Amino acid sequence: MLSLKKMTMVIMPKELSETKGLVAVPKNTYKEFLAWQKKTKSVKTFKPTLSDIKSLDRARKNFVKGNYITLQKFKDELAGNSR
């Protein structure tokens, strides 16, 4: 015979199981997730403006055409060392 003292039972509403989805995880895992979520929400992300997007598109087109200089050439020009 099965002992109910050793078994954990969870009863969940039928509508929750069918529509919302339920995920059961250990408490420590859930705490780690909450800490990660809090940390990632505090990180600011870059959201380009329409002008930024247009500038980046123009830069990519110039790169494909070969209209660019290397960083070393730029540094040399700033230092007055034309090659």
Buried (B, 14 or more C-beta within 10 A) or exposed (E): EEEEEEEEEEEEEEEEEEEEEEEEEEEEEEEEEEEEEEEEEEEEEEEEEEEEEEEEEEEEEEEEEEEEEEEEEEEBEEEEEEE
